[in-house]
Amino acid sequence: MRAYSIANVLNARFHTLEFEGKWFDAVGCPELAGSWMIYGPPKNGKTTFAMQLAKYLCRFRRVAYNSQEEGLSKSIQMAMERVGMSEVGGRLVLLDKEPVDDLVARLSKHKSPDIIINDSLQFMELTFRQYKLLKAKFPKKLFIYISHIDGKQPDGNTAKKIWRDCSVYFRIEGYRAFPQSRFGGGTHIDIFEEKAKEYWT
């Protein structure tokens, strides 16, 4: 372990994602590292929002969408069609229920994706120990986890621990994403504008 002086800290450089528009208003310019979470009740737009975010992230780096819950399915196809995912070309790859060990092997390869979206955390059956090992092994990659909820919080002890460790998270309710970020922002994003307006008025 190393101790850093104030000058070391203030002069340190980090890989950040130079977000613009609604994404900047939501979370600022976040670091390309660590973990984020998207969580909320079913049928409120979680998957569509995750696809919208994945499409935007493809502007910056290659993205892997690990569909643990649905795999290669009609509903995933429809979600990609809704957001116009074909526009990103080869910058996104869909992983079909890839287990943790296989994911580690994939990410260890040269030119592997820098951003990994795992949908969902409960179907992934990730332990908190495995979560910490992933972060430690791939410190320059960003992991995004989608979670079911129990009440108002992510479902399960592991999900709650990861949620507390995240630098960015989006709570989904009523077709609207409410962000919390260590990098600024705070403005919500409507997933389906008309449905969100109807829900919140």
C-alpha positions in Angstrom: 0.0 0.0 0.0 1.1 3.5 -0.7 0.6 6.9 1.0 -0.1 9.9 -1.2 0.8 13.5 -0.6 -1.8 16.3 -1.2 0.2 17.2 -4.4 0.0 13.5 -5.6 -3.8 13.6 -5.1 -4.4 16.9 -6.8 -2.1 16.1 -9.7 -3.5 12.6 -10.3 -5.2 11.9 -13.7 -8.2 9.7 -14.2 -10.0 8.2 -17.2 -13.3 10.0 -17.3 -16.3 9.8 -19.6 -17.0 13.3 -21.1 -20.7 13.2 -20.9 -22.9 15.9 -22.5 -26.5 16.9 -22.5 -29.0 14.9 -20.3 -26.3 12.4 -19.3 -24.0 15.1 -18.0 -27.0 16.7 -16.2 -27.7 13.3 -14.6 -24.3 12.1 -13.4 -21.6 14.7 -14.5 -18.4 13.3 -16.1 -17.9 9.9 -14.3 -14.7 7.9 -14.0 -14.3 4.9 -16.3 -13.8 2.5 -13.4 -15.7 0.9 -10.5 -19.4 0.1 -10.4 -22.8 1.5 -11.1 -26.3 0.2 -10.4 -29.7 0.4 -12.1 -32.5 -0.8 -9.8 -36.3 -0.7 -9.6 -39.5 -2.7 -9.9 -40.5 -4.8 -12.9 -42.3 -3.2 -15.9 -41.0 0.3 -15.1 -38.4 0.6 -17.9 -35.2 -0.8 -16.3 -34.1 -2.8 -19.4 -35.0 -0.1 -21.9 -33.1 2.5 -19.8 -30.1 0.1 -19.6 -30.1 -0.1 -23.4 -30.3 3.6 -23.7 -27.4 4.0 -21.4 -25.4 1.2 -23.2 -26.0 2.9 -26.5 -24.7 6.2 -25.2 -21.7 4.6 -23.6 -20.8 3.1 -27.0 -19.7 6.6 -28.0 -16.8 6.3 -25.6 -15.8 2.6 -25.3 -16.8 -0.9 -26.3 -19.7 -2.3 -24.2 -20.7 -5.9 -23.3 -24.3 -6.5 -22.3 -24.4 -9.7 -20.3 -28.1 -10.8 -20.5 -28.1 -13.1 -17.5 -31.8 -13.1 -17.0 -33.2 -13.3 -20.5 -30.3 -14.3 -22.7 -30.7 -14.0 -26.4 -34.5 -13.4 -26.5 -37.3 -11.6 -28.3 -37.7 -9.1 -25.5 -34.0 -8.2 -25.6 -34.2 -7.9 -29.4 -37.2 -5.5 -28.9 -35.4 -3.4 -26.3 -32.5 -3.0 -28.7 -34.8 -2.1 -31.5 -36.6 0.5 -29.4 -33.4 2.4 -28.8 -31.9 2.0 -32.3 -29.0 -0.1 -31.1 -28.1 -1.0 -34.7 -26.5 2.5 -35.0 -23.6 1.5 -32.7 -22.3 -1.3 -35.0 -19.7 -3.5 -33.5 -19.2 -1.4 -30.4 -21.6 -3.5 -28.4 -21.7 -7.3 -27.9 -24.5 -9.3 -26.3 -23.4 -12.0 -24.0 -25.9 -14.9 -23.5 -26.1 -15.7 -19.8 -22.3 -15.7 -19.4 -21.2 -17.0 -16.0 -18.6 -15.1 -13.9 -15.7 -17.4 -14.7 -16.3 -17.1 -18.4 -16.7 -13.3 -18.1 -13.3 -13.1 -16.3 -11.7 -15.1 -19.1 -13.3 -12.8 -21.7 -12.2 -9.6 -20.0 -8.6 -10.9 -19.6 -8.2 -10.9 -23.3 -6.6 -8.1 -25.3 -9.1 -5.4 -26.5 -11.9 -6.8 -24.4 -14.9 -4.5 -23.6 -14.2 -1.7 -21.1 -17.8 -1.4 -19.9 -19.9 -4.5 -18.8 -23.6 -4.3 -18.0 -24.9 -7.3 -16.1 -28.6 -7.9 -16.3 -29.5 -8.9 -13.7 -27.5 -9.2 -10.5 -29.8 -11.7 -8.9 -29.6 -14.1 -11.9 -25.8 -13.6 -12.1 -25.6 -15.1 -8.6 -22.5 -13.0 -7.9 -21.1 -13.0 -4.3 -19.7 -9.9 -2.8 -16.3 -11.5 -2.7 -16.5 -12.1 -6.4 -17.6 -8.5 -6.9 -14.6 -7.2 -5.1 -12.3 -9.5 -7.0 -13.7 -8.3 -10.3 -13.1 -4.7 -9.3 -9.5 -5.5 -8.2 -8.7 -7.6 -11.3 -10.0 -5.0 -13.8 -9.5 -1.6 -12.2 -9.8 0.2 -15.5 -13.2 -1.3 -16.4 -16.7 -0.1 -15.5 -19.2 -2.7 -14.2 -22.9 -1.8 -14.3 -25.3 -4.0 -12.4 -29.1 -4.2 -12.9 -31.0 -5.2 -9.8 -34.5 -6.2 -8.7 -35.8 -4.5 -5.6 -37.1 -5.4 -2.2 -39.2 -2.5 -1.0 -37.2 0.6 -2.0 -33.8 -1.0 -2.0 -31.9 -3.6 -4.2 -33.0 -7.1 -3.5 -30.6 -9.2 -1.3 -27.6 -8.6 0.9 -25.0 -8.8 -1.9 -27.0 -6.3 -4.0 -27.3 -3.9 -1.1 -23.5 -4.0 -0.4 -22.8 -3.4 -4.1 -25.3 -0.5 -4.1 -23.6 1.2 -1.2 -20.2 0.8 -3.0 -21.4 2.2 -6.3 -20.2 5.6 -7.5 -23.3 6.1 -9.6 -26.8 4.6 -9.4 -30.1 5.1 -11.0 -33.4 4.3 -9.2 -36.1 3.5 -11.7 -39.7 4.3 -11.0 -42.6 5.3 -13.2 -40.6 5.2 -16.4 -38.1 7.7 -14.9 -34.5 7.2 -13.8 -33.5 9.1 -10.7 -29.6 9.4 -10.5 -27.2 9.7 -7.6 -23.6 10.3 -8.5 -20.3 11.1 -6.8 -19.4 13.2 -9.9 -22.3 15.7 -9.9 -25.5 15.9 -11.8 -28.8 14.8 -10.2 -31.3 15.6 -12.9 -33.7 12.7 -13.7 -34.1 11.1 -17.1 -37.4 10.1 -18.6 -37.2 6.6 -20.2 -40.6 6.9 -21.9 -41.6 10.6 -21.9 -45.3 10.2 -22.3 -45.6 7.3 -19.8 -43.4 9.2 -17.2 -45.6 12.3 -17.6 -48.7 10.3 -17.1 -47.3 8.5 -14.0 -45.9 11.6 -12.3 -48.9 14.0 -12.8 
